[in-house]
Amino acid sequence: MRLLFRAEEYVVKTEKAVVVGLIFLMVALSFSQVLLRILFHSGIVWLDPLLRHMVLWAGLTGSALAARYSHHFALEAFVKFAPKYLHRTLDVFAHLFTSLAAALLFYAAYKFIRDEFAAGAVAFYIGNFGVKGGWAEIIIPASFALIGFHTLIGIIRPKDNFEGPF
């Protein structure tokens, strides 16, 4: 069990680093683009689509991180209005339901990414280099896999071992 929790903590540290790095880069690149437009009346053509994809990556990575700390969508209304002796059962049910939803969304996202690669779609160009749509959007199935992973581990994680996201 300890090995599983330790592995999850490494994944969480990586997720935190990705979110912080992406937000830092988005702010810096957006500021640069604004300065280029104000000072030189031009900008970097490929920067806007790159920033849109960075927002997608930061948001979905953040949602996986939120699932680790159980700050995600959950069926908490049932727990609030239910008798206290049912709280643990309903908590497990909410985690299983969330894991099932994440698994179904992972499968749909996997099929989407598979089709993106098969079609050879290009998300945007950086000069002559085309960034494939599948690589730009691969965070979609990855985030649903991470959400399912964190949620399933949340069933067996002791509640007193809870730490905040930062």
C-alpha positions as CSV (number, residue, x, y, z in Angstrom):
1,M,0.0,0.0,0.0
2,R,2.8,2.4,0.9
3,L,4.4,1.9,-2.5
4,L,1.1,2.8,-4.2
5,F,0.7,6.0,-2.1
6,R,4.3,6.9,-2.7
7,A,3.9,6.4,-6.5
8,E,0.8,8.6,-6.3
9,E,2.7,11.3,-4.5
10,Y,5.3,11.4,-7.3
11,V,2.5,11.7,-9.8
12,V,1.0,14.6,-7.8
13,K,4.4,16.4,-7.6
14,T,4.7,16.1,-11.3
15,E,1.2,17.4,-11.9
16,K,1.9,20.3,-9.6
17,A,5.1,21.1,-11.5
18,V,3.3,20.9,-14.8
19,V,0.5,23.2,-13.7
20,V,2.8,25.8,-12.2
21,G,5.2,25.6,-15.2
22,L,2.3,26.0,-17.7
23,I,0.8,28.9,-15.9
24,F,4.2,30.7,-15.7
25,L,4.8,30.1,-19.4
26,M,1.3,31.2,-20.3
27,V,1.7,34.5,-18.4
28,A,5.2,35.1,-19.9
29,L,4.2,34.3,-23.4
30,S,0.9,36.3,-23.3
31,F,2.8,39.3,-21.9
32,S,5.4,38.9,-24.7
33,Q,2.6,38.8,-27.3
34,V,1.0,41.9,-25.9
35,L,4.3,43.8,-25.9
36,L,5.0,42.7,-29.5
37,R,1.5,43.9,-30.6
38,I,1.8,47.3,-28.7
39,L,5.4,48.0,-29.6
40,F,5.8,46.5,-33.1
41,H,2.2,46.2,-34.2
42,S,2.7,42.5,-34.9
43,G,3.0,39.3,-33.0
44,I,3.9,35.7,-33.2
45,V,1.3,33.9,-35.4
46,W,1.5,30.5,-33.7
47,L,1.5,31.8,-30.2
48,D,-2.2,32.1,-29.8
49,P,-3.1,28.5,-30.7
50,L,-0.2,27.4,-28.5
51,L,-1.6,29.3,-25.6
52,R,-5.0,27.8,-26.2
53,H,-3.5,24.3,-26.0
54,M,-1.5,25.3,-22.9
55,V,-4.8,26.4,-21.2
56,L,-6.2,23.0,-22.1
57,W,-3.2,21.2,-20.6
58,A,-3.2,23.3,-17.4
59,G,-6.9,22.9,-16.9
60,L,-7.0,19.2,-17.4
61,T,-3.9,18.6,-15.3
62,G,-5.4,20.7,-12.6
63,S,-8.6,18.7,-12.7
64,A,-6.5,15.5,-12.2
65,L,-4.8,17.2,-9.3
66,A,-8.2,18.2,-7.8
67,A,-9.3,14.6,-8.0
68,R,-6.4,13.7,-5.8
69,Y,-7.6,16.0,-3.1
70,S,-11.3,15.1,-3.6
71,H,-12.1,18.6,-4.8
72,H,-13.7,17.4,-7.9
73,F,-17.3,16.7,-8.9
74,A,-18.7,14.3,-6.4
75,L,-22.1,13.2,-5.2
76,E,-21.8,15.1,-2.0
77,A,-25.4,16.1,-1.8
78,F,-26.3,12.5,-0.9
79,V,-23.7,12.5,1.9
80,K,-24.9,15.8,3.4
81,F,-28.5,14.7,3.7
82,A,-27.9,11.1,4.5
83,P,-27.5,9.7,8.1
84,K,-24.0,9.7,9.4
85,Y,-23.7,5.9,9.3
86,L,-24.1,5.9,5.5
87,H,-21.4,8.5,4.8
88,R,-18.6,6.0,4.2
89,T,-20.8,3.9,1.9
90,L,-21.9,6.9,-0.1
91,D,-18.4,8.2,-0.3
92,V,-17.2,4.9,-1.8
93,F,-20.2,5.0,-4.2
94,A,-19.2,8.5,-5.3
95,H,-15.6,7.5,-5.8
96,L,-16.7,4.4,-7.8
97,F,-19.2,6.5,-9.9
98,T,-16.5,9.1,-10.6
99,S,-14.0,6.4,-11.6
100,L,-16.6,4.8,-13.9
101,A,-17.3,8.2,-15.5
102,A,-13.5,8.8,-15.9
103,A,-13.1,5.4,-17.5
104,L,-15.9,6.1,-20.0
105,L,-14.5,9.5,-20.8
106,F,-11.0,8.1,-21.1
107,Y,-12.2,5.6,-23.7
108,A,-14.0,8.3,-25.7
109,A,-10.9,10.5,-25.6
110,Y,-8.7,7.6,-26.6
111,K,-10.8,7.0,-29.7
112,F,-10.7,10.8,-30.4
113,I,-6.9,10.9,-30.2
114,R,-6.5,7.7,-32.2
115,D,-8.6,9.3,-35.0
116,E,-6.6,12.5,-34.7
117,F,-3.4,10.6,-35.3
118,A,-5.0,8.5,-38.1
119,A,-6.2,11.6,-39.9
120,G,-2.8,13.3,-39.6
121,A,-4.5,16.5,-38.3
122,V,-2.3,19.4,-37.5
123,A,-3.2,21.6,-34.5
124,F,-1.0,24.5,-35.4
125,Y,2.3,25.3,-37.2
126,I,5.4,26.8,-35.7
127,G,7.2,28.0,-38.7
128,N,7.3,25.0,-41.0
129,F,6.9,22.5,-38.2
130,G,3.4,21.2,-37.8
131,V,2.3,20.2,-34.3
132,K,0.1,17.1,-34.7
133,G,-3.4,17.4,-33.2
134,G,-3.0,14.1,-31.4
135,W,0.1,15.3,-29.5
136,A,-1.4,18.7,-28.7
137,E,-4.5,17.0,-27.3
138,I,-3.1,13.8,-25.8
139,I,-3.7,15.4,-22.3
140,I,-7.4,14.7,-22.7
141,P,-7.2,10.9,-22.2
142,A,-4.2,11.2,-19.9
143,S,-6.2,13.5,-17.6
144,F,-9.1,11.1,-17.4
145,A,-6.7,8.2,-16.7
146,L,-5.2,10.3,-13.9
147,I,-8.6,11.3,-12.5
148,G,-9.6,7.6,-12.4
149,F,-6.3,6.7,-10.8
150,H,-6.5,9.3,-8.0
151,T,-10.2,8.6,-7.4
152,L,-9.7,4.8,-7.0
153,I,-6.8,5.3,-4.7
154,G,-9.0,7.8,-2.8
155,I,-11.2,4.9,-1.7
156,I,-8.4,3.2,0.2
157,R,-6.5,6.4,1.3
158,P,-6.9,7.1,5.0
159,K,-8.8,10.3,5.6
160,D,-6.4,11.5,8.3
161,N,-3.6,11.4,5.6
162,F,-5.2,14.3,3.9
163,E,-3.0,17.2,2.8
164,G,-4.1,20.3,0.9
165,P,-3.2,20.8,-2.7
166,F,-0.2,23.0,-2.0
